[in-house]
């Protein structure tokens, strides 16, 4: 399946964009993003601290090939997997978007009032997206 990659700017391929994301985060946040999922997986345990959750979630995204793969990477680490997947999924959505089939499946679980909130949010964000940003 071919997913749209949403990275922009001068580095427009997923690999180049991921390398730039990795560089900027390592330089500005001090996270070590050079470990692999296999290295992390062998010792990772539940940890609610951002220092041992955020970098792992970012690495799950960096090793992913698309939205679904990134989330599967995060879940495969175990530990606080719902938090890892939520963080990883947010990053992966920015890069790849959410595949229609995943979005549609998730939306089918919403009752009518929650689905209405979702529809209003989509309409609002679409409207905001068409307006120029304040200068």
ABEGO torsion letter per residue (X at the ends): XBBBBABBEABABAAAAAAAAAAAAAAAAGBBAABBAAAAAAABBBBABAAAAAAAAAAAAAABABAAAAAAAAAAAEEBAAAAAAAAAAAAAAAAEBBAAAAAAAAAABBAAAAAAAAAAAAAAAAAAABBBBX
